Amino acid sequence: MRRSSGFSLVEVIIALALLGSVAIAMSGLYILGARHVGSGRSHSKALAAARDVLEEMNGWGFDRTCWQFGAGTGAVPVTDPPIDTRYNAFAKMRWQDALDRDLSNAHAEITLQSLPVAAGIDLEDADAIRIVVTVYWNEGPRERRASVAMVRM
């Protein structure tokens, strides 16, 4: 009777095949994880940009916020359509460059709404205004968005 000290060729091939299949599965997880980290980074940049817009507008005060975006031009309880940083000259000059630098094909929309919501209340005559900043950007083939809101009294 002969004693074998080691593995046979069949055992080594089976072990390598199992190791290879595990390695392929793990590499897929690493790729997926990297994709999620990139997505999270983009989302954080978008939220930071939206917060920057809100913080700057918060420093303006109620009257300047209303004046800056055309309040007093009639009974407009909501900015409709929203103010788009690509087309509004002031918003473009102020915030669009930062969005272009940080995110792919990005823009922001700013919506002002008088509170309480009622027909015929102009932003200047409201008790408060709700400001919503929504940042849109592309991540691969998908359009993503993130919103931040505050109420000014």
ABEGO torsion letter per residue (X at the ends): XBBBBEBBAAAAAAAAAAAAAAAAAAAAAAAAAAAAAAAAAAAAAAAAAAAAAAAAAAAAEAAAAAAAAGBGAEBBABBOBBBBAAABAAAAAAAAAAAAAABBGBBBBBBBBBOBBBBGBBAAABABBBBBBBBBBBBEABBBBBBBBBBBX
